[in-house]
Amino acid sequence: MPEIFDKLNFLTAGMPKATKGSYKEAFDIIKSLGLDGMELEFVHGVRMSDETRALVKETRERENLILTAHCPFYINLNAQEEEKVIASVNRIIETAVAAKDTGAFSITYHAAYYMGKDKEAVYEQVKKCNDMISAALANQGINVWVRPETTGKATQWGDLDEVIRLSKEFDLVLPCIDFSHLHARSAGEFNTYDEFSMILEKIGTELGDKALKNFHAHLAGILYTAKGERSHLNLAESDMNYKDLLKAFKAFDVRGALTCESPNIEVDTKILKDYYLTL
């Protein structure tokens, strides 16, 4: 995949809800709706046969689709047990292998919980694990973007500054900005045009223009409390100000992949793309 994209692409988080089970049918639905691709959801483990990987790759190439991948949820690079840390590292590597096999350009993951530890100590632990991940991928000749995601609760590692800081340390690390998580983590902030613009300007200033032209972001409606994220909602049921976010994307010429994680997946993905095309 190119490092610099020519446009912003709109992806469903996994197979559209109308899909009865096969990737072929899922991609047919995506194309019929005028959407641009899919985030492969390995949330319960990287389970995809060689045959399916080949099918997904062939379809992606033939239909000119954009693919990303989400690592399993069972990841905590700051777990107390060393075996859980190693298992978490391996799950990220396994997802990167699947991304290479299918032609996905970027993977994302929820990195860690603070577990009551000092934030700086947790940062160093996440960095150490990324050293291991980067070395393993280099040894296997895998060149996909590995992206820590901004997280939705203050108990989770992954605020905006942390993911930007980690991205400065590695050649193939950039943030996955989940705007709904930032909104929920702050209990209602990060939801205006000016705040969205601040995020994008900060990324462009600290990581360079390439980070905005090779973007991977998540968006959905979100239910939250003072403690952060509770659950995803459909956009119409949430206060998530997606219109101003898309206006900011347009103003900053953001390109890459925007994955919609709303429960109604393809409906909200199409709402987002259709509105963006009016700007």
N, C-alpha and C positions, 0 to 999 in steps of 0.2 A: 504494500500500500504506500501511496505517496506520503511524504512528511508534511507537505503543504496541500490542503484541499482547495478545490475551486468553489465550494459552497458549504452551507450548513445542511447536514443531512438529518432526517428525522427517523428514529428507530423505535421499534416496539421492544419492550423489555420481555423477551421470550416470545413464544408463539402467540399470535393473535387468539383471542378467546373463541373465535369462530372455528378455529382449527380442531379437527377431530383427532389429530395425533401425529401426523407425518410432517417432516420438515418441508417436503415438496408442496404439500397443501398450504402450509404456513407461508411459504415464499410466494405462492400464487395469490394468496389473499393480500399480502403486503403489496405486491405489484398492482393488483386490481384497485387498491385504494390510493395508489400514487405515492406510497411511502418509499423510503430509501433503503431500509435494511432492518436488522434485528440485533439485539444483544443476546447472545447465547447465555442462558441462565444455568449455571452449574451449581446452583445454591445448595443442593444436597449431595454433591460429589461430582467429580469429573467422570461421568459415565456416558461415553459415546463411542460406538464401535468404529473400527477402521472403515467399514463400508459407509456408515453414515457420515463420517468426516469427509470422505471422498465425494459423496453426494453433495454435501453442503458447499464444499470448495468449488465443485464444478458448477453448481447453480449460482453461486456468488459471482464467479467469473463470467458466466454466460449472460446473466441478468444485470451485471454491473451493480451489485448490491454492496452496501457497507455493513461490515460485521464488527461487533465488539464482543467481549465476554466478561461475565461476572463470576468471580471466584466463589467457592463454597462459603456459606455463612459461618462454618465452624473454624474460624481463624482467630487466634489471639497470639500475636507475636510476643506478648508480655505475660503469657501464662506462667504460673508458678512452677508447673512441672515441665522439665526440659523436653520430655517426649511430646508434650502437646505443642511446644514451640516448633520442634522439628516437623511434626505432622502439619502444622500450619504453613511452614515454609514449603513443604512438599506439595501441599494443595495449590499454592500459588504457582509453583513450577509446573505442575500438571495442567493447570489452566493455560499457562503460556504455551505449552506443547500443543494443546488442543487448538489454541488460537493460530499457531503456525500451520497446523494441519488443515484448518478450515479457511484460512485467509483472513482471519480477524486481525485488525491492526493494533488493537489496544485491549488490555484487560484491567479490571478494577477490583478492589477488595477493601473490606473493612479491616483495618490493620490490628487494632489492639484495644484493650481496656486498661485504664490507669491502675486498677487494682489497689488503690490507696497509696500508690508510690509517687514520688516526686516526678513532675512532668519532664524535667530534663533527663532524668534517669530512664524514663520510658522512651523518650526520643532516641537516646543512645542505643537502647535495646532494639527498637524498630530499625534503626540505621544498621546495626550489626546483622540483623536478619536480611536486610536488603543487600548487604555485601554478599551474603551466601546465595541469595536469589540471582543477583547479577552475575556472579561467577559461574553458577550452574547453567544459566542461559547462554552465556558466552561460550562455555565449553561445548554446548550443543548447537551452536550457531543459530540461536533463536533471537530474532530482532523484532520484538513486539514491545509496545509501550506498556510498562507496568505502573499502574496508577493507584496510589492510596486515595481513598474516597473521603471527602469531608463527611463527618458523621453527625447524627442527629441528637446526641445526648452528651452532656458535659462529663459523663463517666467514661466516655470513649475517647481514645486518642484520635485526633483528626480534625482539629480546627483549621481555619484557612491558613494561618501562619505556619502551622506544623507541616501541612502537605506541601506548601511552597518551599519551605526550608529543606525538606527531604529531597525535593525535586532538583535543588541546586547541587546535590551531592553525587548524582548519578546521571550518566549519559542517556539512559533509556527510562527515566522516571519523570513523569509529569503528573499534575493533580487530575483527579476526576472530581469536578465540582458538582456536588449535589446541592442545588439551590434550595430545594425543599428542606434538606437537612440543616443547612445554615439558618434558614428561617425558623425551624423548630428548635434548634440548639439554643438560639438566642431568645426564645419565647416570644417571637413576633417581629424581630428586627429583620434586616436584609430582605426587604419586600417593597422597596421603592425604586424608581428609575435611578435616582442618585446613588442609592446603595448598591444596586447592581452594577452601575458604572464604576463605582469605587473598586469593586471586586475585580472587574475586568481590567481596569487601569493598573491595579496592583500586580496582577498576573503578568500583564504586558511589560511593566516596568522591571519587575524582579526576575522574570524568566525569559523575556524577549518576545518579539512579535511572533516567533514560530509557535509559541504556546497558544496563541489565539487563533492561529491558522491550522492548528492540529489539536483541536479541542475535543474533550470527552466530558460530557455533562449529563446529569440526571435531573429530571423534573417530574413532579406529580403534585396532586393535591395532598395536603398533610394535616393530620390532627396532632396537636401538641398541647402540653401543659407547661407549667413553670419549670419542670424538670426535663423538658425536651420532647422528642418525637414519641408519639403513641402508635400511629398507624398511617398508612397511605389512604388517601381519599381520591375520588374523581375531582377534576379541576372545578367543576360547577358546585361541588359541595364544600369547597375550601376557600380560604381567604388568600390563597397563593396568587400573587399578582403577575401572572404569566405574560400578560400583554406588555407591561412595561419591561419585563425581562427580555422579551423578544425584540422590543424596540432598542434596548441596549445592545443586544447581539448585533442588530443591523448597524447601529451607529459605530460599533467597534469592528465591524466586518469579521465577526467570529465565524470560523469555518471548522468543519469536522463532524462530530456526531453528538446529537442531543437525543438521549434515550428517555422515553416516557414510561414511568413506572406506576401510573394510575391503575386501579383495579380493572377499569374498562379498556385497558391497554390501547387497542387500535383506534377506539373512538377518540380518546384524548390526543393520541399521536397525530391523528388527522386534523383535529381542531387546531393544534399547535402549528402544523405545517400550513394549513389553509390561512390562518391568521398571518403568519410570517410572510406569506407570499403577497399579502395586501399592502405590506409596508413599503 
